[in-house]
């Protein structure tokens, strides 16, 4: 593999490797024979670490990826004739290949438009009450993404307002937290403050984008909703036989505090990049930077210039070019990117 292939990119925080705390915990869990399918000390320790972090006796499950966390959690809240309310920009709507509908045997996603990928209480009420006849799916759950696909975060007052509306409409509230750690770091709130204390029933806590090799945790704050979730995981191929290798990295992340340090660093790098980019003529930051992503608007010639210089990025999310900053982002690499962006802007302006 050429050295160019190993250069740090900002297309996705999934590009990053495994952080030391997660790696070391996997190594520590490796020696010897340990009981399989989650009946092991590492899985119990990880679950207890989550309960301590969230200040509540929640049910905890470990799955391989975010698609499974989202789809199985929503399926546990719904029957096949139910509807799930989400933003039109939500990952479950745009990037799960129909998995939420598949695993729920047909629950329909009911999408709402809104700024920055956020849902509002009004949008939830409009969709939930739009039709209530037997010919239309019955609204049963709401899913919100924290942080959103557009890099914005729901504040505690926004979460409380959404949860209040959900309770009034008898809807369960699921939080897709693929970048939940980044939201905690951005808001300066404890995990409990922006989940169950705000009215969230179930959370998918993302580990992959936070520095782990693989693995998400599904936390049921409303424990009765977790009934038979272990069977659901098994049927969906999400019950790891060597579960210790999914759960042990969480022990390293949670007990060391790396989950929050990693997110803070990623967020700080995104803010730094945004400050540098804001000074470049011909480039406009698309929206406030609140987590670990920067979206920018620029002419096609400028973006083509970046690609020619070897930079990877996506433009299908919200129409702007997206740049993601990971737990291991190197400030010097950010500087190189910003210099390249500046030179491409000058070249595009002179074309």
Buried (B, 14 or more C-beta within 10 A) or exposed (E): EEEEEEEBBBBBBEEBEBBEBBBBBBEEBEEEEBEEEBEBBBBBBBBBBBBEBBBBEBBBBBBBBBBBBBBBBBBBBBEEBBBBBBBBBBBBBBBBEEBBBBBBEEBBBBBBEBEBBBBBBEBBBEBBEEBEEEEEBBBBBBBBBBBBBBBBBBBEEBBBBBBEBBEEBEBBBBBBBBBBBBBBBBBEBEBBBBBBBBBBBBBBBBBBBBBBBBBBBBBBBBEEBBEEBBEBBEEBEBBBEBBBBBBBBBBBBBBBEBBBBBBBBBBBBBBBBBEBBEEBEBBEBBBEBBBBBBBBBBBEBBBEBBEEEEBEBEEEBBEBBBBBBBBBBEEEBBEBBBEBBBBBBBEBEEE
